[in-house]
Each structure stands twice: as structure tokens, then as C-alpha cells.
Amino acid sequence: QVQLVESGGGLVQAGGSLRLSCAASGNIFKINAMGWYRQAPGKERELVAAITSGSSTVYADSVKGRFTISRDNAKNTVSLQMNSLKSEDTAVYYCNADGILPPTMASFRSWGQGTQVTVSS
């Protein structure tokens, strides 16, 4: 099985920064894409940022220019650098990975347990 473990969440003042990290482990043949999602109370889970193995990235409009996603393909890790944080960034952030499992070459989608990010005004 594939396990994703997030770290780096916490409480920060508005305007501050946090860096979230996620490490994937297990019997993985290849991870094609990794990303970060978030879910605030009363709202649906939304994509924050994603990155492919070729370093192509996408960002939600609300975080463009403030958040940066990066990936270490050799280590199967992904990070999200969050700068200029706003109160509306408060949410549970979830790491996601999509890839291929050996020996059947079946596809997988895994989620981390989530890490709380709270931004105070």
C-alpha cells in the first residue's frame, strides 16, 4: 500500500509563511503527479497546487503568486511553500499522489491524513 505522510502544518499569523512537506512510501513503481488540496469548514475540498514528474505545475487562482509547489522525484516527496498567508487560507491541507503500482501496473490514488493550517489575523 502507498502511504502519504504530511508535516509542517500549524498556526501562523497573517502575512507569515509555512512550508508543508509530504513523503510517499510503499511499493511504488512510479508517481506521475503529486498535489495539495485543502478543505475549509463548510466547504468542499479544492485543489491548491499540483505538480507532475516533469515539473509542470498548476495553482488555484487564490494562491497564485503566494504558494509554490516543488517535488523531489528521487525521494517521492512534495512540498508546498506558503507565503503571505491570509486568514482565508485556513483549512486542512491534504497531500495527494497518483501513480502506478507493481507488479500489475495498476494505477493508484492516495491521500495523506491531512494537516491543519490556521492563519490568525
C-alpha positions as CSV (number, residue, x, y, z in Angstrom):
1,Q,0.0,0.0,0.0
2,V,1.0,3.6,-0.5
3,Q,1.2,5.9,2.5
4,L,1.5,9.7,2.4
5,V,2.7,11.5,5.5
6,E,2.4,15.3,5.8
7,S,4.2,17.6,8.1
8,G,4.6,21.3,8.6
9,G,1.1,22.5,9.5
10,G,0.4,24.8,12.4
11,L,-0.7,28.2,13.4
12,V,0.7,31.3,11.9
13,Q,-0.1,35.0,11.8
14,A,-1.4,36.6,8.7
15,G,1.4,37.6,6.4
16,G,3.6,34.8,7.6
17,S,4.8,31.6,6.0
18,L,4.6,27.9,6.3
19,R,6.2,25.0,4.4
20,L,4.2,21.8,4.1
21,S,6.0,18.6,3.2
22,C,4.7,15.2,2.1
23,A,6.6,11.9,1.7
24,A,5.2,8.9,-0.1
25,S,6.2,5.4,0.9
26,G,5.4,1.9,-0.2
27,N,5.9,-0.4,-3.1
28,I,5.6,2.3,-5.8
29,F,6.6,1.8,-9.4
30,K,6.1,5.5,-10.4
31,I,4.4,8.6,-9.2
32,N,3.0,10.6,-12.0
33,A,1.7,13.6,-10.2
34,M,1.5,14.9,-6.6
35,G,-0.5,17.8,-5.3
36,W,-2.0,19.6,-2.4
37,Y,-5.7,20.0,-1.7
38,R,-7.4,21.9,1.1
39,Q,-10.8,21.8,2.8
40,A,-12.2,24.6,5.0
41,P,-15.1,24.1,7.3
42,G,-18.4,24.1,5.4
43,K,-16.6,24.0,2.0
44,E,-15.7,21.3,-0.5
45,R,-12.2,20.1,-0.9
46,E,-10.3,22.1,-3.6
47,L,-7.1,21.8,-5.5
48,V,-4.4,24.1,-4.2
49,A,-1.5,23.1,-6.4
50,A,-0.2,20.1,-8.3
51,I,3.0,19.1,-10.0
52,T,3.9,16.4,-12.5
53,S,7.1,14.3,-12.7
54,G,8.1,16.7,-15.4
55,S,7.7,19.7,-13.1
56,S,4.6,21.1,-14.8
57,T,2.6,22.9,-12.2
58,V,-1.0,24.2,-11.7
59,Y,-2.2,26.5,-9.0
60,A,-5.6,27.7,-7.7
61,D,-6.2,31.3,-8.6
62,S,-6.5,32.2,-5.0
63,V,-2.9,31.1,-4.2
64,K,-1.0,32.1,-7.4
65,G,2.0,34.3,-6.6
66,R,1.9,33.3,-2.9
67,F,2.3,29.5,-2.9
68,T,5.0,27.4,-4.6
69,I,4.9,23.6,-5.1
70,S,8.0,21.6,-5.6
71,R,8.9,17.9,-5.9
72,D,11.8,15.6,-5.4
73,N,11.2,12.7,-7.8
74,A,14.0,10.6,-6.4
75,K,12.7,10.9,-2.9
76,N,9.0,10.8,-3.7
77,T,8.3,14.0,-1.8
78,V,6.4,17.1,-2.5
79,S,6.4,20.4,-0.7
80,L,4.2,23.5,-0.6
81,Q,5.8,26.8,0.3
82,M,3.1,29.1,1.5
83,N,4.0,32.8,1.8
84,S,1.9,35.9,2.6
85,L,-0.7,33.7,4.3
86,K,-4.2,35.0,4.7
87,S,-7.0,34.0,7.1
88,E,-8.9,32.5,4.2
89,D,-6.1,30.0,3.8
90,T,-7.1,28.4,7.0
91,A,-8.0,24.8,6.2
92,V,-7.0,21.2,6.5
93,Y,-4.4,20.5,3.8
94,Y,-4.2,17.1,2.2
95,C,-1.3,15.6,0.1
96,N,-2.3,13.6,-2.9
97,A,-0.3,11.3,-5.2
98,D,-1.3,9.5,-8.4
99,G,0.9,6.8,-9.9
100,I,1.4,3.1,-10.8
101,L,1.8,0.1,-8.6
102,P,3.9,-3.0,-9.3
103,P,3.6,-5.8,-10.3
104,T,0.2,-5.4,-12.0
105,M,0.9,-1.8,-13.1
106,A,-2.4,-0.8,-11.6
107,S,-3.0,2.9,-11.1
108,F,-3.4,4.3,-7.6
109,R,-4.6,7.5,-5.9
110,S,-3.5,8.0,-2.3
111,W,-4.3,10.7,0.2
112,G,-2.5,11.9,3.3
113,Q,-4.2,12.2,6.6
114,G,-4.3,16.0,6.4
115,T,-2.6,18.7,8.4
116,Q,-4.2,21.7,9.9
117,V,-3.2,25.2,8.8
118,T,-4.6,28.0,10.8
119,V,-3.9,31.6,9.9
120,S,-4.8,34.2,12.5
121,S,-5.5,37.9,11.8
